[in-house]
Amino acid sequence: MNRLTKLLLLLLFGLILQQQADAQSADIHRLKQVMLQKQQGKDFIKDTSYIDILDSLAFAYFRVSADSLFFYSEKALQYAQQAGYGKGISVSIRQKGNGYSLLGDYTKMLACYQQALTIAEKINDTSCIAKATINIATGYYIEIRKIQEAHALLIKAGDMFEKLRDTVNWLKSIIVRGAIWADSKHYEQALQTYEQALQIATARRDEYSVVVIKDNIGLVYFENGRYKEALARFLQTKKYFDHTDDKMRLTRTATWVAKTYLVLGDHANALKYALESLKAATDIKAKVQIQDADKVLADIYDAEGDARNALKYFRLYKNVSDSVLNEAMLKKTADLEARYEYEKKETRLKEAQEKKDALNKHIVRNKELQISLALLIILSLGTLTFLLFRSRAAKHKTNQVLEAKNEEIERQAVLLLLNNQEKDKLFSIISHDLKTPLNALKIMFSVLQENDLPQEEVDNIMKELSQDVNYSVELVNNLLSWAGSQLDGRVVSPALLPIHQLVDDIISPLLKQAADKKIGLKNKLSPDLTIWADNNMIQVVIRNLLSNAIKFCNSGDTITIDHKTVAGAVEICIADTGVGIEKEILRKINRKESITTFGTAKEKGTGLGMLLCREFIEANKGSFRIESEPGKGSRFYCTLPAIPGH
């Protein structure tokens, strides 16, 4: 997600989501006093006004504390459901969406907004519908990047606010439109939209909105290289939020000030504001903002030539990035699986109802026909009944055939969808894992250029550098093999292979790696053993399995390559006495998921090798399976034809 998209989220949650009292963080004390007065009243009940106060408190905590936001919105939702208060339910769920946005969980955020919109439409509350529509428009743009669709939703919501004479939220819908123009690099349209919003905000004497709009114009200046003008805007914004409890705005603005000072070469001021941004982001547990602050700190120290601190903050940035990426991938996969199950159940219910309706119509039509025919000719009733039953049987048989074909089409569509999801996930991991070691290499080389480093520290850096290089080479080799296997027109060229010699050739360059970890390698394959398979593919499989075994063995462990012949096929077993595989990880490998793991010497892997092994063995008309027990080692079985035609 780029910088301006993060701004879009901030606009969405900082501007659009005001509740009945338009609560701000400064209202927390007042709202708590009102809540306590209600609780202490003689006839206290958790009515709609009490629920509205809880929702207002939840919103007031948005820029202050994610934990408090979730606490009050959950309480409000519980009481609203008990009271059957539709508007309160919609608002509370929308507030939970705000909390998920703060944590960077955009899948749950969007689900909450969609649920809030459904409830608002059911109770026909135009204001709630408009607010949820803006939330969904922004979330839709972030997830799918469809600018025209997002603008259409924002215009729809703006029209609703205008009809309601809600100029506050109408103004805010215009600001969000400007942010989307800016994020999609339509800078001229963005500035025009912001100028329109600025005129409205100035006429209303809305100081907060004026500050935010000018800040957004500063972002457009920054993107156009007008850094001094941008800095002036950012400093004005920060001065305003220094006197509020809005830590979300404070950390974002401080980060932009730091970035601008860095571009202008003022490292001292850049460092000052970056540290201030990191503290504010940490206070509110905002992952995305923490990540931004770590990144700009790494860039500042790198620009100053302070390689140690640059490496420190780059690693912090990398850890947050890994966390956000893995969480997003897991949540997106779970969301797609749940959505598929829901749609499948809905389709089945719809088909069942259609069949029931058709059957009812058929019965009514038959009875009418039978009555009419019985009055005209009773003697033909037996023949007619026979024909009707035969027609029903034929139709039933036809329906069964159609249902079977429909189920097969649905199954193939699901397999294709899941396959594409896995590839998307795989490319996301590969792009991230290639970028990270390369950036680390750059910083490590900078550190090595300092001549005053102790030899022990140099040795440690060289060891880490070697691991990054080995991991990157292995990843690129596997990626090239996998990419070749995915091209249209892939050809498998089997031949009789002397597998004993092939394994010896693969072991040779791995002997040093095994010796460094004091691991034994034993080739027990028969010298005259042959298999019928593609030479290049089998080399990739054996190399990956042996490298993987070395990676997960400790000092003193042994790796053995053995075989047995079964009914015209050869079963090759690569067994190790290493750490074994956890049951959950083994289940994911068998589901063809790519898993990031670390070896006994912290060697990193994405699991792409296991995907290649299974795919290449199956392409050669063989089978692949894994047996493993944590702490007792693993066994990888590749069964391949021994002679042509098997």
C-alpha positions as CSV (number, residue, x, y, z in Angstrom):
1,M,0.0,0.0,0.0
2,N,1.6,3.3,-1.0
3,R,1.9,6.6,0.9
4,L,-1.2,8.3,-0.4
5,T,-3.4,5.2,0.1
6,K,-2.5,5.4,3.8
7,L,-3.6,9.0,3.7
8,L,-6.9,7.9,2.2
9,L,-7.5,5.6,5.1
10,L,-6.7,8.4,7.5
11,L,-9.1,10.7,5.8
12,L,-11.7,8.1,5.9
13,F,-11.4,7.4,9.6
14,G,-10.5,10.9,10.7
15,L,-13.2,12.7,8.8
16,I,-16.2,10.6,7.7
17,L,-17.1,8.7,10.7
18,Q,-18.4,11.3,13.2
19,Q,-21.3,10.1,15.3
20,Q,-24.4,11.9,16.5
21,A,-22.4,14.4,18.6
22,D,-19.5,14.6,16.2
23,A,-17.3,13.4,19.0
24,Q,-13.6,14.1,19.1
25,S,-10.9,12.8,21.4
26,A,-11.2,15.9,23.5
27,D,-14.7,14.9,24.4
28,I,-13.7,11.7,26.2
29,H,-13.9,13.2,29.7
30,R,-17.3,14.9,29.0
31,L,-18.8,11.7,27.5
32,K,-17.6,9.6,30.4
33,Q,-19.2,12.0,32.8
34,V,-22.5,11.8,30.9
35,M,-22.3,8.0,30.9
36,L,-21.7,7.9,34.7
37,Q,-24.6,10.2,35.3
38,K,-26.9,7.9,33.4
39,Q,-25.6,4.8,35.2
40,Q,-26.2,6.5,38.6
41,G,-29.8,7.6,37.7
42,K,-32.7,6.0,39.6
43,D,-34.4,4.5,36.5
44,F,-31.2,3.7,34.6
45,I,-31.7,1.5,31.5
46,K,-29.4,0.7,28.6
47,D,-31.6,2.6,26.1
48,T,-30.8,4.1,22.7
49,S,-29.3,7.3,24.2
50,Y,-27.0,5.2,26.4
51,I,-25.9,3.1,23.4
52,D,-25.3,6.3,21.4
53,I,-23.0,7.6,24.1
54,L,-21.0,4.3,24.0
55,D,-20.6,4.6,20.2
56,S,-19.5,8.3,20.6
57,L,-16.9,7.2,23.2
58,A,-15.7,4.5,20.8
59,F,-15.2,7.1,18.0
60,A,-13.5,9.5,20.4
61,Y,-10.9,6.8,21.2
62,F,-10.1,6.2,17.5
63,R,-7.1,8.4,17.5
64,V,-6.1,7.6,21.1
65,S,-6.5,3.9,21.9
66,A,-7.5,0.9,19.7
67,D,-8.2,-1.2,22.8
68,S,-10.7,1.3,24.2
69,L,-12.3,1.7,20.8
70,F,-13.0,-2.0,20.6
71,F,-14.2,-2.1,24.2
72,Y,-16.9,0.6,23.9
73,S,-18.0,-0.5,20.4
74,E,-18.5,-4.1,21.6
75,K,-20.5,-2.9,24.6
76,A,-22.7,-0.7,22.4
77,L,-23.2,-3.5,19.9
78,Q,-24.2,-6.0,22.7
79,Y,-26.8,-3.6,24.1
80,A,-28.1,-2.5,20.7
81,Q,-28.8,-6.1,19.7
82,Q,-30.6,-6.7,23.0
83,A,-32.7,-3.6,22.5
84,G,-33.3,-4.3,18.8
85,Y,-31.9,-0.8,18.0
86,G,-31.1,-1.1,14.3
87,K,-29.2,2.2,13.9
88,G,-27.1,1.4,17.0
89,I,-26.2,-2.0,15.6
90,S,-25.1,-0.4,12.3
91,V,-23.1,2.3,13.9
92,S,-21.4,-0.1,16.4
93,I,-20.3,-2.5,13.7
94,R,-19.0,0.5,11.6
95,Q,-17.0,1.6,14.7
96,K,-15.4,-1.9,14.9
97,G,-14.4,-1.5,11.3
98,N,-12.6,1.7,12.3
99,G,-10.6,-0.3,14.9
100,Y,-9.6,-2.9,12.4
101,S,-8.4,-0.2,10.1
102,L,-6.1,1.0,12.9
103,L,-4.6,-2.5,13.2
104,G,-4.1,-2.7,9.5
105,D,-6.7,-5.6,9.1
106,Y,-8.4,-4.3,6.0
107,T,-10.3,-7.6,5.3
108,K,-12.2,-7.4,8.6
109,M,-12.5,-3.7,8.2
110,L,-14.3,-4.0,4.8
111,A,-16.5,-6.9,6.2
112,C,-17.7,-4.7,9.0
113,Y,-18.5,-1.8,6.7
114,Q,-20.5,-4.1,4.4
115,Q,-22.4,-5.5,7.3
116,A,-23.2,-2.0,8.6
117,L,-24.5,-0.9,5.2
118,T,-26.8,-4.0,4.9
119,I,-28.3,-3.1,8.3
120,A,-28.6,0.6,7.5
121,E,-30.5,-0.3,4.2
122,K,-32.8,-2.6,6.1
123,I,-33.9,0.1,8.5
124,N,-33.8,2.8,5.7
125,D,-31.5,5.2,7.6
126,T,-30.1,7.5,4.8
127,S,-27.4,9.0,6.9
128,C,-26.0,5.6,8.0
129,I,-26.3,4.3,4.4
130,A,-24.2,7.3,3.1
131,K,-21.5,6.9,5.8
132,A,-21.1,3.2,5.2
133,T,-21.1,3.8,1.4
134,I,-18.1,6.1,1.8
135,N,-16.3,3.6,3.9
136,I,-16.9,0.8,1.4
137,A,-15.9,3.1,-1.5
138,T,-12.5,3.7,0.1
139,G,-12.0,0.1,1.1
140,Y,-13.1,-1.0,-2.3
141,Y,-10.6,1.3,-3.9
142,I,-7.8,0.1,-1.6
143,E,-8.5,-3.6,-2.2
144,I,-9.4,-3.6,-6.0
145,R,-7.9,-0.3,-7.2
146,K,-11.0,0.6,-9.2
147,I,-10.9,4.4,-9.3
148,Q,-14.1,5.0,-11.3
149,E,-16.2,2.7,-9.2
150,A,-14.9,4.3,-6.0
151,H,-15.7,7.8,-7.3
152,A,-19.3,6.6,-8.3
153,L,-19.9,5.4,-4.7
154,L,-18.5,8.7,-3.2
155,I,-20.7,10.8,-5.5
156,K,-23.7,8.7,-4.5
157,A,-22.9,9.2,-0.8
158,G,-22.3,12.9,-1.3
159,D,-25.7,13.3,-3.0
160,M,-27.3,11.7,0.0
161,F,-25.6,14.1,2.4
162,E,-26.5,17.1,0.2
163,K,-30.2,16.0,0.2
164,L,-30.0,15.6,4.0
165,R,-28.5,19.1,4.2
166,D,-25.6,17.5,6.0
167,T,-22.9,19.9,4.8
168,V,-20.3,18.5,7.2
169,N,-20.2,15.0,5.7
170,W,-20.9,16.3,2.2
171,L,-17.6,18.3,2.5
172,K,-15.8,15.2,3.8
173,S,-17.0,13.1,0.8
174,I,-15.4,15.7,-1.5
175,I,-12.2,15.6,0.4
176,V,-12.0,11.8,0.1
177,R,-12.6,12.1,-3.7
178,G,-9.6,14.4,-3.8
179,A,-7.5,11.9,-1.9
180,I,-8.4,9.1,-4.4
181,W,-7.5,11.4,-7.3
182,A,-4.1,12.1,-5.6
183,D,-3.4,8.5,-4.9
184,S,-4.1,7.5,-8.6
185,K,-1.7,10.3,-9.6
186,H,-4.3,12.6,-11.2
187,Y,-2.8,15.5,-9.4
188,E,-4.6,18.3,-11.3
189,Q,-8.0,16.8,-10.6
190,A,-6.9,16.3,-6.9
191,L,-5.9,20.0,-6.5
192,Q,-9.2,21.2,-8.2
193,T,-11.2,19.0,-5.8
194,Y,-9.3,20.1,-2.8
195,E,-9.8,23.8,-3.8
196,Q,-13.5,23.2,-4.0
197,A,-13.5,21.6,-0.5
198,L,-11.3,24.4,0.9
199,Q,-13.8,27.0,-0.3
200,I,-16.7,25.2,1.5
201,A,-14.7,24.6,4.7
202,T,-13.6,28.3,4.8
203,A,-17.1,29.5,4.3
204,R,-18.3,27.2,7.2
205,R,-15.3,28.4,9.4
206,D,-14.4,24.7,9.9
207,E,-10.8,25.1,11.2
208,Y,-10.2,21.3,11.4
209,S,-11.2,20.6,7.8
210,V,-9.3,23.6,6.6
211,V,-6.1,22.3,8.2
212,V,-6.6,18.8,6.8
213,I,-7.3,20.0,3.3
214,K,-4.2,22.2,3.3
215,D,-2.2,19.2,4.5
216,N,-3.5,17.1,1.6
217,I,-2.5,19.9,-0.8
218,G,0.9,19.7,0.7
219,L,1.1,16.0,-0.1
220,V,0.3,16.7,-3.7
221,Y,3.1,19.4,-3.7
222,F,5.5,16.7,-2.3
223,E,4.7,14.3,-5.1
224,N,5.3,17.0,-7.7
225,G,8.7,17.9,-6.1
226,R,7.6,21.2,-4.6
227,Y,9.2,20.3,-1.3
228,K,9.5,23.7,0.4
229,E,5.9,24.5,-0.3
230,A,5.0,21.0,1.0
231,L,7.1,21.5,4.2
232,A,5.3,24.7,5.0
233,R,1.9,23.0,4.8
234,F,3.1,20.0,6.9
235,L,4.5,22.2,9.7
236,Q,1.2,24.2,9.9
237,T,-0.7,20.9,10.2
238,K,1.6,19.6,12.9
239,K,1.4,22.8,14.9
240,Y,-2.4,22.4,14.9
241,F,-2.3,18.8,16.0
242,D,0.4,19.4,18.7
243,H,-2.5,20.9,20.7
244,T,-4.8,17.9,20.4
245,D,-4.9,14.3,21.5
246,D,-5.1,13.1,17.9
247,K,-2.0,10.9,17.9
248,M,-2.9,9.3,14.6
249,R,-2.7,12.6,12.8
250,L,0.3,13.6,14.8
251,T,2.4,10.6,13.9
252,R,1.4,10.8,10.2
253,T,2.2,14.5,9.9
254,A,5.5,14.1,11.8
255,T,6.5,11.4,9.4
256,W,5.9,13.6,6.4
257,V,7.8,16.5,8.0
258,A,10.7,14.1,8.5
259,K,10.6,12.8,4.9
260,T,10.5,16.3,3.5
261,Y,13.5,17.5,5.7
262,L,15.4,14.3,4.5
263,V,14.8,15.2,0.9
264,L,15.9,18.8,1.6
265,G,19.1,17.5,3.2
266,D,18.3,18.7,6.8
267,H,19.1,15.4,8.6
268,A,19.0,16.8,12.1
269,N,15.4,18.0,11.8
270,A,14.4,14.8,9.9
271,L,15.7,12.7,12.8
272,K,13.9,14.8,15.4
273,Y,10.5,14.5,13.7
274,A,10.9,10.8,12.8
275,L,11.6,9.8,16.4
276,E,8.5,11.9,17.5
277,S,6.4,10.0,14.9
278,L,7.6,6.6,16.1
279,K,6.7,7.4,19.7
280,A,3.2,8.5,18.8
281,A,2.6,5.5,16.5
282,T,3.8,3.1,19.2
283,D,1.4,4.7,21.8
284,I,-1.6,3.9,19.7
285,K,-0.3,0.5,18.4
286,A,-0.7,1.6,14.7
287,K,1.3,-1.0,12.8
288,V,1.3,0.8,9.4
289,Q,2.5,4.1,11.0
290,I,5.2,2.3,13.1
291,Q,6.4,0.7,9.8
292,D,6.5,4.1,8.1
293,A,8.5,5.7,11.0
294,D,11.0,2.8,11.1
295,K,11.6,3.1,7.4
296,V,12.2,6.8,7.4
297,L,14.6,6.4,10.4
298,A,16.6,3.8,8.4
299,D,16.7,6.1,5.4
300,I,17.9,9.1,7.6
301,Y,20.7,7.1,9.2
302,D,21.7,5.6,5.9
303,A,22.0,9.1,4.4
304,E,24.2,10.2,7.3
305,G,26.5,7.1,6.8
306,D,25.5,5.7,10.2
307,A,25.2,2.1,9.0
308,R,24.7,0.6,12.5
309,N,21.5,2.5,13.2
310,A,20.4,2.2,9.6
311,L,20.6,-1.5,9.9
312,K,18.8,-1.5,13.3
313,Y,15.8,0.4,12.0
314,F,15.7,-1.4,8.7
315,R,15.4,-4.7,10.6
316,L,12.6,-3.2,12.8
317,Y,10.9,-2.1,9.5
318,K,11.4,-5.5,8.0
319,N,9.9,-7.3,11.1
320,V,6.7,-5.1,11.0
321,S,6.5,-5.6,7.2
322,D,6.8,-9.4,7.5
323,S,4.1,-9.4,10.2
324,V,1.7,-7.2,8.1
325,L,2.3,-9.3,4.9
326,N,1.7,-12.7,6.6
327,E,-1.4,-11.5,8.5
328,A,-2.8,-10.0,5.3
329,M,-2.2,-13.1,3.3
330,L,-3.7,-15.5,5.9
331,K,-6.8,-13.2,6.4
332,K,-7.4,-12.8,2.7
333,T,-7.2,-16.5,2.2
334,A,-9.6,-17.2,5.0
335,D,-12.0,-14.5,3.7
336,L,-12.0,-16.0,0.2
337,E,-12.6,-19.5,1.6
338,A,-15.5,-18.3,3.7
339,R,-17.0,-16.3,0.8
340,Y,-16.8,-19.3,-1.4
341,E,-18.6,-21.6,1.2
342,Y,-21.3,-18.9,1.6
343,E,-21.9,-18.6,-2.1
344,K,-21.9,-22.3,-2.6
345,K,-24.6,-22.8,0.1
346,E,-26.6,-19.9,-1.2
347,T,-26.6,-21.5,-4.7
348,R,-27.7,-24.8,-3.4
349,L,-30.6,-23.3,-1.5
350,K,-31.6,-21.4,-4.5
351,E,-31.5,-24.4,-6.8
352,A,-33.5,-26.5,-4.2
353,Q,-36.2,-23.8,-4.1
354,E,-36.4,-23.5,-7.9
355,K,-36.8,-27.3,-8.1
356,K,-39.5,-27.2,-5.5
357,D,-41.4,-24.4,-7.3
358,A,-41.1,-26.2,-10.6
359,L,-42.4,-29.5,-9.0
360,N,-45.4,-27.7,-7.5
361,K,-46.3,-26.1,-10.8
362,H,-45.9,-29.4,-12.5
363,I,-48.2,-31.1,-10.0
364,V,-50.9,-28.4,-10.4
365,R,-50.7,-28.6,-14.1
366,N,-51.0,-32.4,-14.1
367,K,-54.1,-32.4,-11.8
368,E,-55.9,-29.8,-14.0
369,L,-55.1,-31.9,-17.0
370,Q,-56.3,-35.1,-15.4
371,I,-59.6,-33.5,-14.3
372,S,-60.3,-32.1,-17.8
373,L,-59.4,-35.4,-19.5
374,A,-61.4,-37.5,-17.0
375,L,-64.5,-35.5,-17.9
376,L,-63.9,-36.1,-21.6
377,I,-62.6,-39.7,-21.8
378,I,-62.2,-41.9,-18.8
379,L,-60.9,-44.9,-20.9
380,S,-57.7,-43.1,-21.8
381,L,-56.8,-42.3,-18.2
382,G,-54.5,-45.4,-17.7
383,T,-52.6,-44.7,-20.9
384,L,-52.2,-41.0,-20.0
385,T,-50.9,-41.9,-16.5
386,F,-48.3,-44.2,-17.9
387,L,-47.1,-41.5,-20.3
388,L,-46.9,-39.0,-17.6
389,F,-44.8,-41.2,-15.3
390,R,-42.5,-42.1,-18.2
391,S,-42.0,-38.4,-19.0
392,R,-41.3,-37.6,-15.3
393,A,-38.7,-40.4,-15.2
394,A,-37.0,-39.1,-18.3
395,K,-37.0,-35.5,-17.1
396,H,-35.6,-36.7,-13.7
397,K,-32.8,-38.5,-15.5
398,T,-32.0,-35.5,-17.6
399,N,-31.9,-33.3,-14.5
400,Q,-29.5,-35.7,-12.8
401,V,-27.2,-35.5,-15.8
402,L,-27.4,-31.7,-15.8
403,E,-26.8,-31.5,-12.1
404,A,-23.7,-33.8,-12.4
405,K,-22.3,-31.5,-15.2
406,N,-23.0,-28.4,-13.2
407,E,-21.2,-29.8,-10.1
408,E,-18.2,-30.7,-12.3
409,I,-18.1,-27.2,-13.7
410,E,-18.4,-25.7,-10.2
411,R,-15.6,-28.0,-9.0
412,Q,-13.3,-27.0,-11.8
413,A,-14.0,-23.3,-11.3
414,V,-13.1,-23.7,-7.6
415,L,-9.9,-25.5,-8.3
416,L,-8.9,-22.8,-10.8
417,L,-9.8,-20.1,-8.2
418,L,-7.8,-21.7,-5.4
419,N,-4.9,-22.3,-7.8
420,N,-4.8,-18.7,-8.8
421,Q,-5.0,-17.7,-5.1
422,E,-2.0,-19.9,-4.3
423,K,0.0,-18.4,-7.2
424,D,-0.9,-14.8,-6.1
425,K,0.2,-15.7,-2.6
426,L,3.4,-17.3,-3.9
427,F,4.4,-14.3,-6.0
428,S,3.7,-12.0,-3.1
429,I,6.1,-14.0,-0.8
430,I,8.8,-14.3,-3.6
431,S,8.8,-10.6,-4.3
432,H,9.0,-9.7,-0.6
433,D,11.6,-12.3,0.2
434,L,13.8,-11.2,-2.8
435,K,13.6,-7.5,-1.9
436,T,14.4,-8.0,1.8
437,P,17.8,-9.8,1.5
438,L,18.9,-7.4,-1.3
439,N,18.2,-4.4,0.9
440,A,20.0,-6.1,3.8
441,L,23.0,-6.8,1.5
442,K,23.3,-3.1,0.7
443,I,23.3,-2.1,4.4
444,M,25.8,-4.9,5.3
445,F,28.2,-3.7,2.7
446,S,28.0,-0.2,4.1
447,V,28.9,-1.6,7.6
448,L,31.8,-3.6,6.2
449,Q,33.3,-0.4,4.7
450,E,33.9,0.9,8.2
451,N,37.6,-0.1,8.9
452,D,37.3,0.1,12.7
453,L,34.9,-2.8,13.1
454,P,36.1,-5.7,15.4
455,Q,37.0,-8.9,13.6
456,E,34.3,-10.8,15.5
457,E,31.6,-8.4,14.3
458,V,33.0,-8.7,10.7
459,D,32.8,-12.5,10.9
460,N,29.2,-12.3,12.1
461,I,28.2,-10.0,9.3
462,M,30.0,-12.2,6.7
463,K,28.1,-15.2,8.1
464,E,24.8,-13.4,7.8
465,L,25.8,-12.1,4.3
466,S,26.6,-15.7,3.2
467,Q,23.2,-17.0,4.4
468,D,21.3,-14.2,2.5
469,V,23.3,-14.9,-0.7
470,N,22.7,-18.7,-0.4
471,Y,19.0,-18.2,0.3
472,S,18.6,-15.8,-2.6
473,V,20.4,-18.1,-5.1
474,E,18.3,-21.1,-4.0
475,L,15.1,-19.0,-4.3
476,V,16.0,-17.7,-7.8
477,N,16.9,-21.2,-9.0
478,N,13.6,-22.6,-7.8
479,L,11.7,-19.7,-9.1
480,L,13.2,-20.1,-12.6
481,S,12.4,-23.8,-12.5
482,W,8.8,-23.2,-11.4
483,A,8.2,-20.4,-13.9
484,G,9.4,-22.7,-16.7
485,S,7.0,-25.4,-15.5
486,Q,4.1,-23.0,-15.7
487,L,4.6,-21.9,-19.4
488,D,2.1,-23.1,-22.0
489,G,3.5,-26.0,-24.0
490,R,5.7,-27.4,-21.3
491,V,7.2,-30.7,-22.6
492,V,8.4,-33.6,-20.4
493,S,11.2,-35.5,-22.1
494,P,11.7,-38.8,-20.3
495,A,14.7,-41.1,-20.8
496,L,16.3,-44.0,-19.0
497,L,18.4,-42.3,-16.2
498,P,21.2,-43.9,-14.2
499,I,19.9,-42.6,-10.9
500,H,22.9,-43.6,-8.8
501,Q,25.3,-41.5,-10.8
502,L,22.8,-38.7,-11.1
503,V,22.5,-38.6,-7.2
504,D,26.3,-38.7,-6.8
505,D,26.6,-35.7,-9.2
506,I,24.1,-33.7,-7.1
507,I,25.7,-34.7,-3.8
508,S,29.1,-33.5,-4.8
509,P,28.5,-29.7,-4.5
510,L,26.5,-30.2,-1.3
511,L,29.3,-32.1,0.6
512,K,30.9,-28.9,2.0
513,Q,27.5,-27.6,3.2
514,A,26.9,-30.9,4.9
515,A,30.4,-31.1,6.3
516,D,30.1,-27.6,7.8
517,K,27.1,-28.9,9.8
518,K,28.8,-32.3,10.5
519,I,26.0,-34.2,8.6
520,G,26.6,-37.6,6.9
521,L,25.4,-38.2,3.3
522,K,24.9,-41.9,2.2
523,N,24.0,-42.9,-1.4
524,K,22.7,-46.5,-1.1
525,L,21.1,-46.6,-4.6
526,S,22.1,-49.6,-6.7
527,P,24.8,-48.7,-9.4
528,D,22.7,-50.3,-12.2
529,L,19.4,-48.8,-11.1
530,T,17.5,-46.8,-13.8
531,I,14.3,-44.8,-13.9
532,W,12.2,-43.4,-16.8
533,A,11.9,-39.7,-16.3
534,D,13.0,-36.2,-17.4
535,N,16.6,-35.6,-16.5
536,N,16.3,-31.8,-15.7
537,M,13.2,-32.2,-13.6
538,I,14.6,-35.1,-11.5
539,Q,17.8,-33.1,-10.8
540,V,15.7,-30.2,-9.5
541,V,13.7,-32.6,-7.3
542,I,16.7,-34.5,-5.8
543,R,18.7,-31.2,-5.3
544,N,15.8,-29.6,-3.4
545,L,15.1,-32.6,-1.2
546,L,18.8,-33.0,-0.3
547,S,19.2,-29.3,0.4
548,N,16.1,-29.3,2.5
549,A,17.3,-32.3,4.5
550,I,20.6,-30.6,5.2
551,K,18.8,-27.4,6.2
552,F,16.7,-29.3,8.9
553,C,19.5,-31.5,10.3
554,N,21.7,-30.9,13.4
555,S,25.3,-31.9,13.9
556,G,25.7,-35.7,13.9
557,D,22.6,-36.4,11.9
558,T,22.6,-38.6,8.8
559,I,20.9,-38.3,5.3
560,T,20.3,-41.6,3.4
561,I,19.2,-42.1,-0.2
562,D,17.8,-45.6,-0.7
563,H,15.2,-47.3,-2.9
564,K,13.0,-50.3,-3.5
565,T,11.3,-51.7,-6.7
566,V,7.5,-52.1,-6.7
567,A,5.6,-53.5,-9.7
568,G,7.6,-51.9,-12.5
569,A,8.3,-48.7,-10.6
570,V,11.1,-47.4,-8.4
571,E,10.4,-45.8,-5.0
572,I,13.3,-43.5,-4.0
573,C,13.4,-42.6,-0.4
574,I,15.5,-39.6,1.0
575,A,15.5,-40.0,4.8
576,D,17.1,-37.9,7.5
577,T,17.4,-38.0,11.2
578,G,16.8,-34.3,11.6
579,V,14.2,-32.2,13.5
580,G,11.2,-33.5,11.5
581,I,8.1,-31.5,10.5
582,E,5.3,-30.2,12.7
583,K,1.9,-31.7,11.9
584,E,0.3,-28.3,10.9
585,I,3.2,-27.5,8.6
586,L,3.0,-31.0,7.0
587,R,-0.7,-30.5,6.4
588,K,-0.1,-27.2,4.6
589,I,2.6,-28.7,2.5
590,N,0.2,-31.6,1.5
591,R,-2.4,-28.9,0.6
592,K,0.3,-27.4,-1.8
593,E,0.7,-24.2,0.3
594,S,4.0,-22.4,0.3
595,I,5.4,-22.1,3.9
596,T,8.2,-19.8,5.1
597,T,10.4,-21.8,7.5
598,F,13.9,-21.6,9.1
599,G,16.5,-24.4,9.3
600,T,18.6,-25.5,12.3
601,A,21.2,-22.8,11.3
602,K,18.5,-20.1,10.6
603,E,18.5,-20.9,6.9
604,K,15.3,-19.4,5.4
605,G,13.0,-21.1,2.8
606,T,9.6,-20.2,1.3
607,G,8.4,-23.8,0.6
608,L,8.6,-23.3,-3.2
609,G,11.0,-26.3,-3.4
610,M,8.3,-28.7,-2.0
611,L,5.8,-27.4,-4.6
612,L,8.3,-28.0,-7.4
613,C,9.1,-31.6,-6.2
614,R,5.5,-32.6,-6.1
615,E,4.7,-31.0,-9.4
616,F,7.7,-32.4,-11.3
617,I,7.2,-35.9,-9.9
618,E,3.5,-35.9,-10.9
619,A,4.5,-34.5,-14.4
620,N,6.7,-37.6,-14.8
621,K,3.7,-39.9,-14.0
622,G,4.9,-40.6,-10.5
623,S,3.8,-39.9,-7.0
624,F,5.2,-37.9,-4.1
625,R,4.6,-38.3,-0.4
626,I,6.1,-37.2,3.0
627,E,6.3,-39.0,6.3
628,S,7.7,-37.1,9.3
629,E,7.6,-37.0,13.1
630,P,8.9,-34.0,15.1
631,G,12.2,-34.8,16.6
632,K,12.6,-38.1,14.7
633,G,13.4,-37.0,11.2
634,S,11.6,-37.1,7.9
635,R,11.3,-39.4,4.8
636,F,10.5,-38.1,1.3
637,Y,9.2,-40.8,-1.2
638,C,9.4,-40.3,-5.0
639,T,7.8,-43.2,-7.0
640,L,8.7,-43.1,-10.7
641,P,8.4,-45.6,-13.7
642,A,11.3,-48.0,-14.1
643,I,10.7,-48.5,-17.8
644,P,8.8,-46.7,-20.6
645,G,5.1,-47.2,-20.7
646,H,4.5,-47.6,-16.9
